[in-house]
Amino acid sequence: MDLNKLRSFYDGYGMQSYEIFGAHLHENGTIFRLYAPNAKSVRIAGDFNNWNQNETFLFKSDLGFWEIFLENVGEFARYKYVIEDQKGNLVEKADPYGFYNELRPGVCSKVVSLEYPWQDQKWMANRDKCFDKPMNIYEVHLGGFKLNSEGKWLTYYEMIDVIIPYVLEMGYTHIELLPLNEHSLDASWGYQQYGYHAITSRYGSPYQLMMFIDACHQANIGVIMDVVLVHFLKDTFGLARFDGTPLYESSDSKYNESQWGTYYFDFSKNIVKSFLLSSVCLWLDKYHIDGVRVDAVSNLIYYHGNKHLGENKEAISFIKRFNYHIHENYPSVITIAEDSSDYPKVTGDEVEGLGFDYKWDLGWMNDTLKYYEMDPEYRKYHHNLINFSMAYFYSEKFICPFSHDEVVHSKKTIVDKMWGSYEDKFKQCRNLMVYMYTHPGKKLNFMGNEIASFREFDENKELDWFILKYPIHDSFKRLCRDLNMIYKSNPAFYKYDYEHKGFKWIDADNNEQRIYSYVRFDDEKCYVVVLNMAPVSYENFEIGVPTYGWFTEIMNSEKDIYGGCNMCNFKKIQARKGNIHNMKYKLNIRVAPYAAIIFEAELR
């Protein structure tokens, strides 16, 4: 055992604490180590002793933990710890550092090897945080993407031939997986966990998951994992009162119970900091995960996520430590904050800010969807819901998300949120997607958004793939695929996402006509974007442009191949001199009702 790593564990910097604790295979058996300092005794029961709770006792080391070496205990052996508290009560517990568990409703831990012959060396050597590169994330719940012919979950291995070809076909750059740490309740989608070092057994073994991630990397697809560092499951078999005392949670009832019916972690304890650092580093070391998206960051920053209750200084300190050490030791790994607060410099450095690489722009998401849900007649009075985002955009490195949270709990799906009739919903949702892909910032869409699903996400069902037999849905999927390709192949839409020179409004104030227009730039080209948010058409609409020359329409959401009316600009249009919108040149274009249009031109 590495004593330096043990010292780091006690000091709150234990990034590889998983190498000390848990069940570790050796040549002729397995060594078990557990941190439960306040336990009176610790026993282990499993397949190897017929689950006899009174037969096998761990020994307490002078170094502060319990351990035992058991001969002839091999891979996939099941076990539980039996903790005796100071009052003599016995409670069965899953291993907090266990790498694998049996399928729910069982909660036994399993001995497992995490060795794997990785073939992704080229990907790992060239991995990038994508600040000036395209990052277009497809958010996936593995159990709800597609089921097998018997209506059961696909395994991690089977997903190689299902998800990866689809992601490549559609043009996404990354997959973001809803949490895969072990959890007992399917309906929690993985956000209420007890196995912080264990992958869920729902879809197979650790080896199979490694195969899936390896295959993603060989296909040049990055993999981001949702992690939950705020709270944990209260069930007795998990971390709650682990050694008969509140070891991982606070002893103060005012601060230990969360709004989700779980316990908050107590970040004043070094062993908690090490536990969570270790759980994330396990993903990075053993599973080659490329990024982590931290859930519910506002509940780390403020007690109960409530600004009026004050800042949680210990949790903020941990987040700074977390980001610093991840960036120091894994410089190409991305950290993302899912944060709904207005706390400053979430993506600032760890001294002045929190140190994340990216932050979800939930303000943009809420304002945008609120606008598109509105009767177009009243949008003129709420014009700022769209143009306001660029007033604060450069304060953080934002990702524009339409995530799983927006298509559940009777909120309606993205397409169903749109105002109006069935046909109007599709027109506006096509417009919305063009707006999203041309707005500065990286992109994230939850699975099903790209096929305009009308059914809210249900973890017990696969996506409604059958709707693609209907032309209006198939055409919408084609629009999303084409937008993905336009986004990836044109640096103007990503190179200067976080610099002012990458974006300029043409007209942000045309509230009467409800039309927005702006330009995206790179070093060689510019792209003019026009968004018509009203059911009104224009045969001769004038907009200012920043350069002379010829402009080519490369995207029109109302093109017939996308299910639109085909009122497009089929020929190149030459810019003419004329001072409009504070631009030296102008274009005269056709604009269909609800059309979203992209024009391409070379800078001169």
Legacy VTK file of the C-alpha trace (Angstrom):
# vtk DataFile Version 3.0
C-alpha trace
ASCII
DATASET POLYDATA
POINTS 604 float
0.000 0.000 0.000
1.239 3.482 -0.912
1.503 5.426 2.357
1.690 8.742 0.505
-1.706 8.039 -1.017
-3.054 7.114 2.395
-1.735 10.388 3.788
-3.415 12.231 0.894
-6.652 10.486 1.770
-6.580 11.822 5.330
-5.541 15.276 4.092
-8.467 15.547 1.635
-6.438 15.212 -1.566
-6.862 11.479 -2.113
-7.381 11.359 -5.864
-6.443 7.671 -6.017
-7.992 6.580 -2.720
-9.734 3.855 -4.723
-6.317 2.154 -4.966
-6.259 1.786 -1.174
-9.853 0.997 -0.263
-12.304 -1.417 -1.814
-11.688 -5.006 -2.940
-8.432 -5.621 -4.803
-7.615 -8.870 -6.543
-4.249 -10.520 -5.892
-2.705 -13.677 -7.259
-4.324 -16.045 -4.776
-7.111 -14.021 -3.246
-8.539 -10.580 -2.549
-7.676 -7.897 -0.017
-10.547 -5.852 1.406
-10.032 -2.446 3.024
-12.684 -0.189 4.532
-12.721 3.174 6.269
-15.191 3.040 9.169
-13.374 4.654 12.108
-16.266 4.644 14.558
-17.371 1.058 14.052
-17.052 -1.355 16.982
-16.406 -4.209 14.571
-16.568 -4.898 10.830
-17.433 -8.267 9.370
-17.691 -9.408 5.776
-20.289 -11.820 4.430
-20.358 -13.218 0.928
-20.448 -16.139 -1.448
-17.177 -17.341 0.033
-18.507 -17.897 3.590
-22.139 -18.724 2.865
-23.139 -15.216 3.964
-22.298 -16.004 7.580
-22.147 -12.655 9.387
-20.303 -14.067 12.388
-17.487 -15.909 10.646
-15.147 -13.358 8.999
-14.024 -10.266 10.923
-11.830 -7.511 9.502
-8.839 -6.321 11.520
-8.415 -2.681 12.471
-5.089 -1.333 11.296
-2.951 1.073 13.275
-3.316 3.352 10.241
-7.024 3.847 10.910
-8.854 1.451 8.589
-10.175 -2.098 8.584
-8.733 -4.816 6.345
-8.517 -8.532 5.648
-6.969 -10.753 2.984
-9.137 -13.707 1.948
-7.584 -16.548 -0.008
-9.366 -18.050 -2.998
-11.820 -15.157 -3.300
-11.824 -14.329 -7.002
-13.449 -12.077 -9.536
-17.219 -11.531 -9.347
-17.468 -12.857 -5.794
-20.336 -11.045 -4.041
-19.946 -9.518 -0.599
-21.358 -7.090 1.948
-19.847 -5.453 4.971
-21.648 -5.872 8.274
-20.975 -2.844 10.459
-21.389 -3.083 14.219
-21.880 0.350 15.760
-20.893 1.313 19.285
-24.325 0.283 20.567
-23.993 -3.226 19.139
-26.391 -2.743 16.219
-25.511 -4.592 13.003
-26.149 -2.977 9.591
-25.327 -4.460 6.170
-23.503 -2.076 3.835
-22.352 -2.040 0.229
-18.674 -1.193 -0.200
-18.289 2.611 -0.659
-15.178 1.931 -2.743
-16.524 -1.150 -4.473
-16.065 -1.217 -8.247
-19.162 -3.212 -9.146
-22.505 -4.289 -7.676
-25.171 -6.833 -8.409
-28.238 -5.759 -10.359
-30.934 -4.000 -8.391
-32.881 -4.759 -6.251
-29.762 -6.509 -4.944
-27.102 -4.226 -3.460
-24.201 -6.612 -2.859
-20.789 -5.454 -3.999
-18.728 -7.604 -6.368
-15.008 -8.181 -6.653
-13.903 -7.164 -10.147
-10.767 -6.367 -12.106
-10.472 -2.976 -13.816
-7.707 -4.034 -16.200
-8.374 -3.482 -19.911
-6.181 -3.439 -23.086
-6.961 0.081 -24.308
-6.567 0.861 -28.012
-7.355 4.601 -27.857
-3.813 5.944 -27.566
-4.177 8.269 -30.567
-7.368 9.790 -29.179
-5.908 10.270 -25.711
-2.768 11.911 -27.106
-4.795 14.422 -29.118
-7.714 14.987 -26.739
-8.715 18.636 -26.453
-10.980 20.888 -24.385
-12.397 22.328 -27.634
-12.419 26.016 -26.647
-11.694 26.919 -30.284
-12.987 23.671 -31.792
-16.481 22.304 -32.353
-18.165 20.619 -29.391
-21.635 19.325 -30.136
-22.861 17.057 -27.348
-25.511 14.346 -27.612
-26.913 13.703 -24.130
-27.921 10.076 -23.645
-29.676 7.937 -21.063
-28.384 4.498 -22.016
-31.466 2.640 -20.835
-33.861 4.875 -22.755
-32.083 5.166 -26.097
-32.917 1.822 -27.625
-34.022 -1.569 -26.285
-33.360 -5.013 -27.721
-35.935 -7.144 -29.520
-37.187 -8.457 -26.178
-37.746 -4.961 -24.796
-34.737 -5.194 -22.470
-31.703 -2.968 -22.024
-28.839 -3.248 -24.451
-25.477 -4.057 -22.887
-22.579 -1.621 -23.010
-21.046 -3.898 -25.639
-24.201 -3.998 -27.779
-24.374 -0.209 -27.706
-21.143 -0.045 -29.712
-23.034 -1.003 -32.881
-26.104 1.092 -32.060
-25.120 4.450 -30.566
-21.750 5.041 -32.220
-22.956 4.728 -35.856
-25.909 6.984 -35.063
-23.730 9.654 -33.463
-21.392 9.552 -36.471
-24.301 9.730 -38.906
-25.747 12.751 -37.124
-22.430 14.559 -36.731
-22.165 14.936 -32.956
-18.680 15.267 -31.483
-19.325 14.043 -27.923
-21.718 11.832 -25.990
-22.754 12.909 -22.509
-24.015 10.015 -20.419
-26.482 10.470 -17.599
-24.866 9.120 -14.424
-23.606 5.557 -14.584
-22.650 5.246 -10.931
-24.649 2.524 -9.234
-28.117 3.525 -8.050
-31.094 1.560 -6.857
-34.002 3.522 -8.368
-34.387 3.571 -12.163
-36.545 6.693 -11.968
-33.669 8.682 -10.453
-31.816 8.334 -13.812
-28.657 7.811 -11.782
-28.760 11.094 -9.857
-29.425 9.393 -6.496
-26.449 7.128 -6.035
-24.899 4.839 -3.501
-22.062 3.279 -5.549
-19.721 6.192 -6.134
-16.910 3.952 -7.382
-19.127 1.384 -9.094
-20.628 1.483 -12.563
-24.252 0.442 -12.806
-24.664 -3.250 -13.571
-27.857 -2.568 -15.543
-25.995 -2.650 -18.846
-23.152 -5.065 -18.143
-19.682 -5.203 -16.651
-16.866 -2.654 -16.244
-14.965 -4.411 -19.031
-17.902 -3.948 -21.417
-18.172 -0.250 -20.567
-14.461 0.140 -21.255
-15.011 -1.530 -24.623
-17.776 0.959 -25.409
-15.691 4.007 -24.463
-12.664 2.616 -26.315
-14.815 2.199 -29.432
-16.115 5.773 -29.061
-12.571 7.093 -28.934
-11.496 5.069 -31.949
-14.447 6.670 -33.788
-13.278 10.134 -32.606
-16.223 10.583 -30.244
-15.575 12.093 -26.824
-17.381 10.763 -23.751
-18.548 13.039 -20.935
-19.982 11.672 -17.704
-22.522 13.285 -15.395
-21.289 13.123 -11.797
-23.159 13.914 -8.590
-20.955 15.515 -5.932
-23.712 17.170 -3.915
-25.793 14.456 -2.282
-26.213 10.704 -1.837
-28.893 8.102 -1.225
-30.249 7.837 2.340
-30.959 4.087 2.244
-29.319 2.147 5.061
-27.251 -0.082 2.739
-25.398 2.957 1.392
-23.325 5.768 2.870
-25.873 7.032 5.398
-24.586 6.753 8.987
-22.024 4.411 7.566
-20.213 3.391 10.740
-23.083 4.194 13.075
-22.259 7.907 12.876
-22.783 10.552 10.173
-19.473 9.787 8.471
-20.198 11.258 5.038
-23.079 13.583 5.935
-23.290 16.394 8.455
-24.538 15.760 11.987
-26.493 19.030 11.755
-30.008 18.233 10.537
-30.353 21.817 9.307
-27.823 21.147 6.569
-27.737 17.406 5.946
-31.084 16.696 4.237
-31.598 17.821 0.652
-34.683 18.804 -1.334
-34.468 15.431 -3.136
-34.858 13.352 0.015
-31.145 12.562 0.112
-28.222 13.552 2.332
-25.811 16.326 1.442
-22.133 15.499 1.661
-20.299 17.276 4.494
-17.418 19.093 2.813
-15.818 20.075 6.087
-14.492 16.490 6.279
-11.284 15.603 4.455
-12.355 11.995 3.961
-15.424 13.230 2.040
-13.254 15.375 -0.218
-10.969 12.425 -0.916
-13.919 10.090 -1.456
-15.412 12.315 -4.150
-12.093 13.158 -5.796
-11.336 9.452 -5.931
-14.715 8.590 -7.458
-14.150 11.026 -10.342
-10.492 10.088 -10.853
-11.534 6.459 -11.122
-13.604 7.421 -14.178
-10.644 9.276 -15.653
-7.971 6.691 -14.867
-9.783 3.440 -15.482
-12.518 4.373 -17.965
-10.741 7.136 -19.946
-13.677 9.508 -19.547
-12.979 12.806 -21.369
-15.015 15.162 -19.228
-17.301 15.422 -16.235
-20.425 17.504 -15.923
-21.053 18.289 -12.250
-24.726 18.217 -11.333
-26.523 20.853 -9.206
-23.553 23.155 -8.639
-25.800 25.841 -7.152
-26.429 23.428 -4.252
-22.675 23.295 -3.706
-22.286 27.066 -3.802
-25.224 27.876 -1.504
-26.781 25.903 1.305
-29.789 24.094 -0.190
-29.127 26.039 -3.401
-30.610 29.126 -1.740
-28.573 32.314 -2.015
-30.341 33.758 1.021
-29.021 30.943 3.235
-25.458 31.936 2.444
-22.457 30.410 0.720
-21.219 26.970 1.624
-17.566 27.941 2.008
-16.390 24.358 2.529
-18.113 23.109 -0.624
-16.806 26.068 -2.653
-13.303 25.311 -1.411
-13.751 21.691 -2.468
-14.916 22.651 -5.966
-11.864 24.891 -6.398
-9.663 22.015 -5.191
-11.480 19.564 -7.453
-10.999 21.671 -10.577
-7.412 22.571 -9.747
-6.299 18.972 -9.299
-8.266 17.658 -12.278
-6.692 20.291 -14.524
-3.236 19.780 -13.020
-3.264 16.008 -13.406
-5.556 15.582 -16.430
-4.960 18.728 -18.512
-7.143 17.616 -21.442
-10.166 16.597 -19.328
-13.180 18.928 -19.457
-15.099 19.998 -16.346
-18.609 21.410 -16.793
-20.884 23.092 -14.252
-24.636 22.616 -14.342
-25.281 25.787 -12.371
-28.489 27.806 -12.218
-27.087 30.531 -9.951
-25.612 33.930 -10.831
-22.432 33.200 -8.876
-19.598 35.007 -10.720
-16.649 33.432 -12.533
-17.809 29.852 -12.416
-15.445 29.317 -15.370
-12.840 31.679 -13.953
-9.581 30.327 -12.546
-9.532 28.552 -9.194
-8.225 31.652 -7.394
-10.901 34.171 -8.370
-13.540 31.732 -9.592
-14.529 28.077 -9.336
-12.277 26.763 -12.089
-14.733 24.958 -14.381
-13.983 24.871 -18.107
-17.610 25.381 -19.114
-20.957 26.302 -17.610
-24.411 25.422 -18.896
-26.225 28.607 -19.930
-29.524 27.856 -18.238
-30.549 31.515 -18.507
-30.281 31.321 -22.292
-32.214 28.068 -22.309
-35.053 29.383 -20.126
-35.379 32.715 -21.954
-35.252 31.073 -25.367
-37.904 28.460 -24.646
-40.118 31.031 -22.958
-39.971 33.155 -26.129
-40.720 30.274 -28.504
-43.662 29.148 -26.357
-45.230 32.586 -26.754
-47.896 33.663 -29.248
-45.907 35.400 -32.040
-48.193 38.415 -31.784
-46.878 39.107 -28.279
-43.230 38.367 -28.988
-42.651 41.991 -29.967
-43.107 42.916 -26.300
-40.535 40.344 -25.164
-37.824 40.915 -27.756
-35.175 41.034 -25.034
-35.650 37.341 -24.240
-33.562 36.587 -27.344
-31.134 39.494 -27.574
-30.304 39.624 -23.853
-28.052 36.549 -23.899
-25.275 38.367 -25.741
-25.226 41.078 -23.066
-23.709 38.630 -20.557
-22.418 35.821 -22.758
-18.721 36.634 -22.478
-18.789 36.571 -18.672
-18.427 32.755 -18.748
-17.593 29.976 -21.199
-21.117 28.818 -21.840
-22.675 25.703 -23.329
-26.161 26.170 -24.812
-28.218 23.198 -23.540
-31.563 21.655 -24.331
-31.135 18.869 -21.807
-33.118 16.007 -20.314
-34.479 18.346 -17.621
-36.536 20.159 -20.263
-38.413 17.127 -21.577
-39.758 15.565 -18.362
-42.255 16.171 -15.551
-45.012 17.534 -17.837
-42.813 20.312 -19.209
-43.441 18.953 -22.731
-40.750 18.085 -25.256
-38.867 20.761 -27.181
-41.060 20.570 -30.292
-44.246 20.409 -28.225
-43.293 23.579 -26.329
-43.508 25.587 -29.553
-46.556 27.803 -30.000
-49.367 27.017 -32.372
-50.632 24.198 -34.552
-48.850 20.946 -35.303
-47.301 22.400 -38.465
-46.411 25.692 -36.727
-44.591 23.789 -34.002
-42.286 22.196 -36.563
-41.642 25.480 -38.373
-40.639 27.177 -35.135
-38.647 24.237 -33.845
-36.616 24.207 -37.050
-36.057 27.926 -36.527
-35.026 27.239 -32.933
-32.408 24.696 -33.962
-30.831 27.084 -36.458
-30.739 29.747 -33.736
-29.095 27.345 -31.291
-26.409 26.212 -33.735
-25.511 29.732 -34.823
-25.507 31.269 -31.347
-22.041 31.440 -29.729
-21.218 28.644 -27.299
-20.907 24.874 -27.462
-24.074 22.809 -27.985
-25.936 20.096 -26.097
-29.135 18.287 -27.063
-30.842 15.461 -25.223
-31.630 12.375 -27.268
-34.968 12.671 -29.039
-34.708 16.414 -29.633
-33.259 15.664 -33.070
-36.276 13.608 -34.168
-38.836 16.044 -32.747
-40.213 13.569 -30.249
-43.613 14.500 -28.785
-43.435 11.994 -25.926
-41.605 13.082 -22.809
-38.592 11.053 -21.743
-39.465 7.829 -19.911
-36.593 5.760 -18.527
-38.659 2.600 -19.051
-39.093 3.058 -22.808
-36.845 3.554 -25.802
-37.117 6.645 -27.987
-40.074 6.668 -30.391
-37.967 5.749 -33.408
-41.095 4.724 -35.306
-42.011 8.401 -35.809
-39.229 8.668 -38.392
-41.530 6.904 -40.862
-43.482 10.170 -40.935
-41.888 12.643 -43.381
-42.184 15.658 -41.067
-40.090 13.925 -38.371
-37.596 12.434 -40.815
-37.152 15.863 -42.400
-36.560 17.408 -38.992
-33.860 14.834 -38.280
-32.242 15.743 -41.604
-32.269 19.431 -40.627
-30.489 18.613 -37.348
-27.935 16.460 -39.129
-27.249 19.176 -41.717
-26.911 21.792 -38.972
-24.432 19.544 -37.176
-22.357 19.271 -40.340
-22.502 23.014 -41.063
-21.476 23.721 -37.479
-18.553 21.287 -37.509
-17.189 22.270 -40.911
-17.254 26.071 -40.551
-14.898 27.584 -37.929
-16.958 30.779 -37.723
-19.482 28.856 -35.620
-16.979 27.758 -32.968
-13.466 29.219 -33.303
-14.187 32.516 -31.567
-17.081 31.416 -29.376
-15.628 33.222 -26.365
-14.160 36.266 -28.088
-16.108 39.357 -29.110
-14.722 39.236 -32.659
-16.680 36.074 -33.428
-20.150 37.640 -33.243
-21.819 40.907 -34.213
-25.450 41.945 -34.226
-26.821 43.278 -37.506
-30.197 44.140 -36.033
-31.056 43.147 -32.482
-33.918 45.620 -32.087
-36.473 44.841 -34.814
-39.200 43.929 -32.379
-42.092 45.067 -34.606
-41.252 42.597 -37.359
-39.839 40.117 -34.827
-36.736 39.499 -36.934
-33.218 39.095 -35.571
-30.047 39.160 -37.646
-26.384 38.765 -36.775
-23.015 37.705 -38.167
-20.596 34.956 -37.137
-16.960 35.415 -38.160
-13.751 33.485 -38.550
-10.560 34.719 -40.189
-11.697 34.123 -43.758
-15.485 33.966 -43.918
-18.592 35.430 -42.401
-22.040 33.939 -42.009
-25.147 36.092 -41.866
-28.028 34.641 -39.853
-31.613 35.850 -40.187
-34.352 34.608 -37.832
-37.982 35.394 -38.584
-40.018 34.796 -35.439
-43.384 35.663 -36.996
-45.806 34.019 -39.478
-45.150 36.781 -42.030
-43.229 36.522 -45.313
-41.087 39.108 -47.156
-40.120 39.064 -50.815
-37.685 41.978 -50.534
-36.237 42.213 -47.054
-33.135 44.363 -46.619
-30.392 43.678 -44.122
-26.963 45.177 -43.655
-23.878 43.011 -44.184
-20.231 43.613 -43.279
-18.641 42.888 -46.653
-19.305 43.169 -50.363
-19.319 40.219 -52.749
-21.627 37.272 -53.237
-23.684 35.653 -50.496
-24.843 32.038 -50.769
-27.741 30.617 -48.787
-26.407 27.422 -47.148
-29.326 26.781 -44.783
-32.992 27.675 -44.854
-35.271 26.014 -42.318
-38.161 26.435 -44.764
-36.523 24.452 -47.526
-38.740 21.647 -48.822
-36.309 18.894 -47.825
-36.905 19.960 -44.207
-40.687 20.033 -44.570
-40.878 23.752 -45.293
-42.693 25.891 -47.871
-39.549 26.187 -50.043
-39.539 29.989 -50.112
-35.760 30.222 -50.342
-32.955 32.233 -51.912
-31.895 29.773 -54.586
-29.351 31.972 -56.332
-26.320 33.785 -55.010
-27.069 37.343 -53.943
-24.635 40.197 -54.487
-24.189 42.699 -51.699
-24.653 46.309 -52.747
-23.403 49.506 -51.222
-25.874 51.060 -48.880
-25.710 52.181 -45.288
-28.186 50.114 -43.295
-27.925 48.687 -39.773
-24.586 50.526 -39.446
-23.146 48.325 -42.200
-21.592 49.572 -45.445
-23.335 46.996 -47.611
-26.761 45.450 -47.834
-28.587 42.391 -49.119
-32.089 42.055 -50.481
-33.470 38.640 -49.549
-36.601 36.502 -49.420
-37.804 35.506 -45.961
-40.502 32.893 -45.412
-42.754 32.763 -42.337
-40.747 31.448 -39.363
-37.695 31.017 -41.596
-34.200 30.753 -40.177
-31.566 31.418 -42.840
-27.761 31.232 -43.012
-25.806 33.012 -45.758
-22.113 32.407 -46.400
-19.636 34.923 -47.817
-15.874 35.362 -47.993
-14.479 38.380 -46.156
-13.027 40.988 -48.515
LINES 1 605
604 0 1 2 3 4 5 6 7 8 9 10 11 12 13 14 15 16 17 18 19 20 21 22 23 24 25 26 27 28 29 30 31 32 33 34 35 36 37 38 39 40 41 42 43 44 45 46 47 48 49 50 51 52 53 54 55 56 57 58 59 60 61 62 63 64 65 66 67 68 69 70 71 72 73 74 75 76 77 78 79 80 81 82 83 84 85 86 87 88 89 90 91 92 93 94 95 96 97 98 99 100 101 102 103 104 105 106 107 108 109 110 111 112 113 114 115 116 117 118 119 120 121 122 123 124 125 126 127 128 129 130 131 132 133 134 135 136 137 138 139 140 141 142 143 144 145 146 147 148 149 150 151 152 153 154 155 156 157 158 159 160 161 162 163 164 165 166 167 168 169 170 171 172 173 174 175 176 177 178 179 180 181 182 183 184 185 186 187 188 189 190 191 192 193 194 195 196 197 198 199 200 201 202 203 204 205 206 207 208 209 210 211 212 213 214 215 216 217 218 219 220 221 222 223 224 225 226 227 228 229 230 231 232 233 234 235 236 237 238 239 240 241 242 243 244 245 246 247 248 249 250 251 252 253 254 255 256 257 258 259 260 261 262 263 264 265 266 267 268 269 270 271 272 273 274 275 276 277 278 279 280 281 282 283 284 285 286 287 288 289 290 291 292 293 294 295 296 297 298 299 300 301 302 303 304 305 306 307 308 309 310 311 312 313 314 315 316 317 318 319 320 321 322 323 324 325 326 327 328 329 330 331 332 333 334 335 336 337 338 339 340 341 342 343 344 345 346 347 348 349 350 351 352 353 354 355 356 357 358 359 360 361 362 363 364 365 366 367 368 369 370 371 372 373 374 375 376 377 378 379 380 381 382 383 384 385 386 387 388 389 390 391 392 393 394 395 396 397 398 399 400 401 402 403 404 405 406 407 408 409 410 411 412 413 414 415 416 417 418 419 420 421 422 423 424 425 426 427 428 429 430 431 432 433 434 435 436 437 438 439 440 441 442 443 444 445 446 447 448 449 450 451 452 453 454 455 456 457 458 459 460 461 462 463 464 465 466 467 468 469 470 471 472 473 474 475 476 477 478 479 480 481 482 483 484 485 486 487 488 489 490 491 492 493 494 495 496 497 498 499 500 501 502 503 504 505 506 507 508 509 510 511 512 513 514 515 516 517 518 519 520 521 522 523 524 525 526 527 528 529 530 531 532 533 534 535 536 537 538 539 540 541 542 543 544 545 546 547 548 549 550 551 552 553 554 555 556 557 558 559 560 561 562 563 564 565 566 567 568 569 570 571 572 573 574 575 576 577 578 579 580 581 582 583 584 585 586 587 588 589 590 591 592 593 594 595 596 597 598 599 600 601 602 603
